[in-house]
Amino acid sequence: MEEITIPDDFMSFDHRIVRLYDYQTYKHTDKQLINLTKNTFSFLAEGKKEVITENGSISINHSHFLLMQSGRCLMTEKLSPQNKSYRSTLLFFSNDALFQFIRKFKLKSNKVTPQHSVHAFEYDDFIRNYVKSLLEISKLSKQYQKALFALKFEEIMLYLIEREGIDFLYSILSENNQQSQKFISVIESNKYNKLSLKELAFLSNMSISTFKREFVKHYGTSPIKWFQDQRLEYASILLKQEQKRASDIYLEIGYESLSSFIHAFKSKYGVTPKQYR
């Protein structure tokens, strides 16, 4: 699957301004490789969305919207059963716009905020009306759109700070410049997700060969063996502590068939999942 660069593949983007794009598709996409070059609000209107980043995964339906930090992610878009479509209003903004906003309103955070690449927020009446106003502005001439979208960006940020607090703002600004820490975060956050080596390497911003070398360096074994061991250990917890059946969990831990899960479990523990349970 080819990588998509957003918003560059949709429109030209001046880093000094805030831009809007009303995105709609009638085609389901699964784990699309996405390179976000701008921070993005995704106001989901129809369908479901899942985003996987170095920090893990998050799924929403049209009752929530996302704030996504620029960077790499895997994105799944599921069509709504009613209209057979997916629609999301995207508001793009740069780090420059965010820094200007912080300076203008003299915002400060007195604590260290962990990095989160994606934040999910619940819709309320204010946000729904806000999205409608964005779409109305998009019908105006370009010269007025530029000024109004800049004001609307401040509006949504101020409202979310009032409603949610300021931590989310600083968490999307925090950067982890140490490649090894980012690499480990990708692995640990996605060890139960069913991701291919290509997808994990993409999230780590590495080629597959580099990813494999880094993995052996950090974990002392191959990615395939390590992920299998982690998933089987998790399966053992689900079987014994939560009393789940093998047929209930094999998909959850990344196996395509019940028989392949039973075979792998018996190879590791010497007994079948049923006997272990």
Stockholm file with secondary structure:
# STOCKHOLM 1.0

chainA/1-277         MEEITIPDDFMSFDHRIVRLYDYQTYKHTDKQLINLTKNTFSFLAEGKKEVITENGSISINHSHFLLMQSGRCLMTEKLSPQNKSYRSTLLFFSNDALFQFIRKFKLKSNKVTPQHSVHAFEYDDFIRNYVKSLLEISKLSKQYQKALFALKFEEIMLYLIEREGIDFLYSILSENNQQSQKFISVIESNKYNKLSLKELAFLSNMSISTFKREFVKHYGTSPIKWFQDQRLEYASILLKQEQKRASDIYLEIGYESLSSFIHAFKSKYGVTPKQYR
#=GR chainA/1-277 SS CCCEEETTTTSCCCTTSCEEEEEEESSCEEEEEEEESSEEEEEEEESEEEEEETTEEEEECTTEEEEECSEEEEEEEECCTTTSCEEEEEEEECHHHHHHHHHHTTCCCCSCCCCCSEEEEECCHHHHHHHHHHHHHTTSCHHHHHHHHHHHHHHHHHHHHHHHCSHHHHHTTCCCCCHHHHHHHHHHHTTTSCCCHHHHHHHTTCCHHHHHHHHHHHHSSCHHHHHHHHHHHHHHHHHHTSCCCHHHHTTTTTCSSHHHHHHHHHHHHSSCHHHHC
#=GC SS_cons         CCCEEETTTTSCCCTTSCEEEEEEESSCEEEEEEEESSEEEEEEEESEEEEEETTEEEEECTTEEEEECSEEEEEEEECCTTTSCEEEEEEEECHHHHHHHHHHTTCCCCSCCCCCSEEEEECCHHHHHHHHHHHHHTTSCHHHHHHHHHHHHHHHHHHHHHHHCSHHHHHTTCCCCCHHHHHHHHHHHTTTSCCCHHHHHHHTTCCHHHHHHHHHHHHSSCHHHHHHHHHHHHHHHHHHTSCCCHHHHTTTTTCSSHHHHHHHHHHHHSSCHHHHC
//
